[in-house]
Amino acid sequence: PVVSGAKHASIYVEGDIIHLYYTDAATSAGIWHATAALADAVPAFGTATQVLTLPAGSNMFGNTFVVKDGTTYRMMVEHKATGTGRWQQGWASASNPAGPWAIEVNTLQSLWPEANRQGSGGAWLTQENGKWVLWFHSSWNWNGLLPSDIYRATAPVLGADNWTLTDNGQPVITRRAAHEVDQVADVELIRAPDGAAYAFWTGMHNRGAQFVGAISCARLLPTMLRWDGARWAPAEEPDEPGYSIV
């Protein structure tokens, strides 16, 4: 690995610099940052520094996602609540991608799909048609982790607890395959050189000693659709005609 002992890694690229963010494997008690040159065939990351500490009431960091919002850098950060054991997401901000970062909003309750799903994680942010689009996963409350599905929400601005769930609050990607018994999570979006857009996500069967998992992929279409386990079907109430997914 390019960085030893790192997990829940994400990157943000600005100019010719790759900014790497991750939690340490031992405690997950901090977000660390290191940089490498984009031109390197194999990125060689320099010395890492801790740029964010756990917010009050949390005992572990998870996934992060960094974007530039005007002159402010914003990080959607996932952390585990000590009291409930559930994963939740909040906002952190900085004036420089290297930090230091500070928590703005501890818990984004607008990302809770329902009373039985008071948590979220695995953010992937895009900006489309004048609004921000967030893809994320949310789990049932009974154990704080599983089972999980993937949802989508929109917001006009970042840095606030102001998300509106799309698709009438229903998941856009659900658990259907045998290896997705316990979760579908950590969605990522890409656009191929030919212009086609794809979603990748993790499916995990957490029963038994095998911890069987797989990565699934589905091609997206240029309108807001929901994945029903076999096909991309029209959403019940699209935000607007022709809404682009990525």
C-alpha positions in Angstrom: 0.0 0.0 0.0 1.1 3.6 -0.6 0.2 4.5 3.1 0.6 1.8 5.7 -2.1 1.5 8.4 -4.7 3.6 6.6 -8.4 2.8 6.2 -11.5 4.6 5.0 -9.4 6.5 2.6 -10.6 9.2 0.2 -8.8 11.7 -2.1 -9.3 15.2 -3.3 -7.3 16.5 -6.3 -6.5 20.1 -6.8 -4.1 21.2 -9.4 -1.2 18.8 -9.6 -1.6 17.6 -5.9 -3.4 14.6 -4.6 -4.8 15.1 -1.1 -5.3 11.9 0.8 -7.5 11.6 3.9 -7.8 8.5 6.0 -8.3 7.1 9.5 -5.6 5.2 11.3 -6.2 1.5 11.5 -5.4 1.2 15.2 -7.9 3.6 16.8 -9.8 5.5 14.0 -9.7 8.4 16.4 -8.4 11.0 13.9 -8.5 12.1 10.3 -5.0 12.2 8.7 -3.8 14.0 5.6 -0.9 13.4 3.2 -0.1 14.6 -0.3 1.5 13.3 -3.4 2.2 14.6 -6.9 -0.5 13.8 -9.5 2.1 13.2 -12.1 3.7 10.3 -10.2 3.1 6.9 -11.9 2.8 5.5 -8.3 1.8 8.2 -5.8 4.5 8.6 -3.1 2.7 10.3 -0.2 4.7 12.3 2.2 4.5 12.5 6.0 0.9 12.5 7.2 -0.5 14.9 9.8 -3.7 14.7 11.9 -6.1 17.3 10.7 -9.3 16.5 12.5 -10.2 15.0 15.9 -13.3 13.2 17.0 -16.4 15.4 17.8 -18.0 15.2 21.2 -20.0 12.0 21.7 -18.2 9.9 19.1 -15.6 7.2 19.3 -14.6 6.4 15.8 -14.2 8.0 12.4 -15.3 6.4 9.1 -15.6 7.6 5.5 -14.9 11.2 4.3 -15.6 13.2 1.1 -14.0 16.6 0.4 -15.2 19.2 -2.1 -14.4 22.9 -2.7 -17.4 25.2 -2.0 -16.5 28.7 -3.2 -13.4 29.6 -1.2 -14.2 27.1 1.6 -13.2 23.4 1.6 -15.9 21.1 3.1 -15.6 17.6 4.3 -18.5 15.3 4.9 -17.3 13.1 7.7 -18.7 9.9 9.1 -18.3 9.1 12.8 -19.8 6.6 15.2 -22.0 7.8 18.1 -20.8 6.4 21.4 -24.3 6.3 22.9 -26.2 4.6 20.1 -23.4 2.8 18.2 -24.8 4.2 15.0 -22.8 5.8 12.2 -23.7 9.4 11.4 -22.4 12.2 9.1 -21.5 15.8 9.8 -19.8 18.7 8.2 -16.2 19.9 8.7 -14.6 22.9 7.0 -11.2 24.4 6.3 -9.6 27.2 4.4 -7.0 24.9 2.9 -7.3 21.2 1.9 -4.4 20.5 4.2 -6.4 21.8 7.2 -6.7 22.2 10.0 -10.3 21.1 9.8 -13.1 22.0 12.2 -16.5 20.4 12.8 -19.3 22.7 11.6 -22.3 20.4 12.1 -22.0 17.3 14.2 -25.0 15.3 13.0 -27.0 15.7 9.8 -30.4 14.6 10.9 -31.9 15.6 7.5 -30.2 12.5 6.1 -32.2 10.1 8.4 -34.7 8.5 6.0 -37.1 7.5 8.7 -37.5 6.9 12.5 -35.9 3.4 12.1 -33.0 4.7 10.1 -31.4 7.5 12.2 -27.9 7.3 10.7 -26.0 7.7 7.5 -22.5 7.1 6.0 -20.5 6.6 2.8 -21.0 10.0 1.2 -20.5 10.7 -2.5 -21.1 14.3 -3.6 -21.8 15.7 -7.0 -23.1 19.0 -8.3 -25.8 19.0 -10.9 -28.2 21.6 -12.3 -27.5 24.1 -9.7 -27.8 21.9 -6.7 -25.7 19.4 -4.7 -26.5 15.7 -5.0 -25.5 13.3 -2.2 -25.5 9.5 -2.5 -25.1 7.7 0.9 -26.1 4.6 2.8 -28.3 4.3 5.8 -28.9 1.4 8.2 -31.6 0.1 10.5 -31.4 1.2 14.1 -31.6 -2.2 15.7 -27.8 -2.6 15.7 -26.6 0.7 14.3 -24.8 -0.9 11.3 -26.9 -3.3 9.4 -28.8 -3.9 7.1 -28.1 -0.9 4.9 -29.4 0.5 1.6 -28.3 3.5 -0.6 -30.2 6.7 -0.7 -30.0 10.0 -2.5 -30.6 13.6 -1.3 -30.2 17.1 -2.7 -29.3 20.5 -1.1 -29.0 24.0 -2.5 -25.9 24.9 -0.4 -23.4 22.9 1.7 -22.4 23.3 5.4 -25.9 23.0 6.9 -28.4 20.3 7.9 -30.6 21.0 4.9 -30.8 17.9 2.8 -34.0 16.8 1.1 -34.3 13.1 0.3 -35.3 12.2 -3.2 -37.6 9.4 -4.4 -40.0 9.9 -1.6 -37.4 8.9 0.9 -37.0 5.5 -0.6 -33.6 3.9 -1.3 -32.2 4.1 -4.8 -30.2 0.9 -4.5 -31.5 -1.9 -2.4 -30.3 -5.3 -1.1 -31.2 -8.1 -3.5 -28.3 -10.4 -4.3 -27.3 -13.2 -1.9 -24.0 -11.4 -1.0 -26.0 -8.3 -0.2 -28.0 -9.8 2.7 -26.6 -7.4 5.3 -25.7 -4.3 3.4 -25.2 -2.3 0.2 -22.9 0.6 1.0 -20.2 3.0 0.0 -21.4 4.0 -3.5 -19.0 5.6 -5.9 -19.9 7.3 -9.2 -17.7 7.7 -12.3 -18.1 8.9 -15.9 -16.4 6.8 -18.5 -14.5 8.4 -21.5 -17.5 7.8 -23.7 -19.7 9.8 -21.4 -21.6 6.9 -19.8 -22.1 7.1 -16.1 -21.7 4.2 -13.7 -22.4 3.5 -10.0 -20.2 1.1 -8.0 -21.2 -0.2 -4.6 -20.2 -2.7 -2.0 -22.4 -5.7 -1.1 -21.6 -7.6 2.1 -22.9 -10.8 3.7 -21.7 -10.4 7.3 -22.9 -13.8 8.5 -20.5 -16.6 9.3 -16.7 -16.5 9.3 -16.2 -15.8 5.6 -17.4 -12.1 5.6 -18.2 -12.5 1.9 -18.4 -9.3 -0.1 -18.5 -8.2 -3.7 -18.5 -5.0 -5.7 -21.5 -4.4 -8.0 -21.8 -2.0 -10.9 -24.7 -0.6 -12.9 -24.7 1.9 -15.7 -26.7 5.0 -15.0 -29.1 6.8 -17.4 -29.3 10.6 -17.8 -32.5 10.9 -15.7 -33.2 10.3 -12.1 -34.0 6.6 -11.6 -34.1 4.1 -8.8 -32.3 0.7 -8.8 -34.9 -2.0 -8.0 -32.5 -4.9 -7.8 -32.6 -5.7 -11.5 -33.0 -2.5 -13.5 -33.1 1.3 -13.3 -36.8 2.2 -13.0 -38.4 5.6 -13.0 -38.4 7.4 -9.7 -41.9 8.1 -8.2 -41.4 11.8 -8.2 -38.3 13.1 -10.1 -37.1 16.5 -9.0 -37.3 17.8 -12.5 -37.4 16.4 -16.1 -34.0 15.4 -17.5 -32.3 15.7 -14.1 -28.7 14.5 -14.5 -27.3 11.9 -12.1 -23.6 12.6 -12.4 
